[in-house]
């Protein structure tokens, strides 16, 4: 039996906080058995990780949690999305499969082959995807039980210039893109985010990336679960692709903290 710790962490916040900061794409770790199924050489894999990783978003979430008046909870993926992507829903999987980016990617950001067609994705889904989804579902359920509501703030980043895999890369690329869902993102949540991110050069809605993450148990069913995706254009806070963070990171963390404060009980 595998007794290894799970490759994700639920970092506790205040019992009174409904907010769960979700950081799914910040890690670069690819375990050796998974690496064996990837066709890229080491140099090409590092380049792909530079492009595909939402670098430093875990640092933004950590600094925001520390700065908040009421500490939010954090759910942080410890593995690269090249292992599996926890944010693939049935209603979008067909579209993303067209570019080889379902739950287990078969192609890179530049539409090159990542895995052989002979690689069976099911073991990766069983080992990594389902436990992650179950744990995230439980974390949202705990916030509902403790506070009567849950607010998932999904923290991502995206490149200044569109990559070939982007299906909607021709749209606006504002410094801050807010991903909203018709059911789970109330207008007041969007307004709070727009206020928190004033000063970064502008926000936009659902472009170049749309929607937000809610566990399927609650998706489209439970209005007590609200959610918003924050997509930060990478030139706002880091050197692209995959370079170090810059002076924009602390300001972004404070903006996320301001949003958390606005969503928290007084």
QUICORSUL-V864383 format. One record per pair of residues at least 12 apart in sequence whose C-alpha atoms are under 7 Angstrom apart, sorted by the first residue. I is the first residue (numbers start at 1). J is the second residue. Records with the same first field share a line. If there is no record, write none. Layout:
# QUICORSUL-V864383
I=J  J
This chain:
# QUICORSUL-V864383
7=77  78  79
8=76  77  78
9=75  76  77
10=74  75  76
11=73  74  75
12=73  74
13=71  72  73
14=70  71  72
15=146
16=147
17=70  71  72  264
18=143  147  149  150  151  264
19=72  73  150  151  152  260
20=72  73  74  75  151  152  153
21=61  72  73  74  75  152  153  154
22=74  75  76  152  153  154  155
23=57  58  75  76  77  154  155
24=76  77
25=53  54  77  80  81  156
26=53  54  55  56  57  58
27=53  77  78  79  80
28=49  53  79  80
29=78  79  80
30=79  80  83
34=83
37=115  119
38=114  115
39=114  115  116
40=114
48=108
50=241  242
51=241  242
52=109
54=156  157  158
55=242
56=245
57=155  156
60=249  252  253
61=253
63=253
64=253  254  256  257
65=257
67=254  257
68=257  260  261
69=261
70=261  264
82=105
83=104
84=103  104  124  129
85=103  104
86=103  129  133
87=213
88=102  103
99=111  165
104=121
109=163  164  165
110=163  164  165
111=164  165
133=215
136=215
137=215
149=224  225
150=224  225  226
151=225  226  227
152=226  227  228
153=227  228  229
154=212  213  228  229  230
155=229  230  231
156=230  231  232
157=231  232  233  234
158=231  232  233  234
159=233  234
160=233  234  235
168=208
169=208
171=207  208
172=207  208
173=207  208
174=202  203  204
175=200  201  202  203  232  233  236
176=202  203  204  230  231  232  233
177=203  204  205  206  207  230  231  232
178=203  204  205  206  228  229  230  231
179=205  206  209  210  211  212  228  229  230
180=205  206  210  211  212  228  229
181=211  212
183=220
184=223  225  226  227
185=226  227  228
192=259  262
193=259
196=255  256  258  259
197=255
211=229
212=227  228  229
213=227
214=227
236=248
237=249
